[in-house]
Amino acid sequence: MEKVKRIQKNNEVDEDFKLTEEDIQALLEAEEDIREGRVYTLEELIENLKRECGFKGKYLDKLLKS
């Protein structure tokens, strides 16, 4: 967070970067996944595994608490 504040304060924006075709494809696929609702929070994923696949155990519960 400190770095973000320093960059905002000093207007330090790095514009010398290049995106490859693979980078662009990955961004587009991620955007589509979000738009189509194929992205879940960790809690939603664990609950789905429990409900639909019958997964259970203390480790899944521990993940939910962390």
C-alpha positions as CSV (number, residue, x, y, z in Angstrom):
1,M,0.0,0.0,0.0
2,E,2.9,2.3,0.8
3,K,4.2,1.8,-2.8
4,V,0.9,2.7,-4.3
5,K,0.6,5.9,-2.2
6,R,4.2,6.9,-3.2
7,I,3.5,6.3,-6.9
8,Q,0.3,8.3,-6.7
9,K,2.0,11.1,-4.8
10,N,5.0,11.3,-7.2
11,N,3.1,10.5,-10.4
12,E,5.5,7.6,-11.0
13,V,3.7,5.6,-13.7
14,D,5.8,3.2,-15.7
15,E,4.6,3.3,-19.3
16,D,7.5,1.3,-20.7
17,F,6.0,-2.1,-20.7
18,K,4.8,-4.4,-23.5
19,L,2.0,-6.9,-23.5
20,T,2.6,-10.1,-25.5
21,E,-0.2,-11.8,-27.4
22,E,-0.4,-14.4,-24.7
23,D,-0.8,-11.7,-22.0
24,I,-3.7,-10.2,-24.0
25,Q,-5.4,-13.6,-24.5
26,A,-5.1,-14.4,-20.8
27,L,-6.6,-11.0,-19.8
28,L,-9.5,-11.5,-22.3
29,E,-10.2,-15.0,-21.0
30,A,-10.1,-13.8,-17.4
31,E,-12.5,-11.0,-18.2
32,E,-14.9,-13.4,-19.9
33,D,-14.7,-15.8,-17.0
34,I,-15.7,-12.9,-14.6
35,R,-18.5,-11.7,-16.9
36,E,-19.9,-15.2,-17.3
37,G,-19.8,-15.9,-13.6
38,R,-17.2,-18.7,-13.8
39,V,-15.1,-17.2,-11.0
40,Y,-15.8,-18.1,-7.4
41,T,-14.5,-17.0,-4.0
42,L,-12.6,-19.6,-2.0
43,E,-15.6,-20.0,0.3
44,E,-17.9,-20.6,-2.6
45,L,-15.6,-23.1,-4.1
46,I,-15.2,-25.1,-0.9
47,E,-19.0,-25.1,-0.3
48,N,-19.5,-26.4,-3.9
49,L,-17.0,-29.1,-3.4
50,K,-18.7,-30.2,-0.2
51,R,-22.2,-30.1,-1.6
52,E,-21.7,-31.4,-5.1
53,C,-18.7,-33.8,-4.7
54,G,-19.2,-34.9,-1.1
55,F,-15.8,-33.5,0.0
56,K,-15.5,-33.1,3.7
57,G,-12.8,-32.8,6.3
58,K,-11.2,-30.5,8.8
59,Y,-8.8,-29.1,6.2
60,L,-11.6,-27.6,4.2
61,D,-13.1,-26.1,7.3
62,K,-9.7,-24.7,8.2
63,L,-9.4,-23.1,4.8
64,L,-12.7,-21.4,5.3
65,K,-11.6,-19.9,8.7
66,S,-8.3,-18.5,7.4
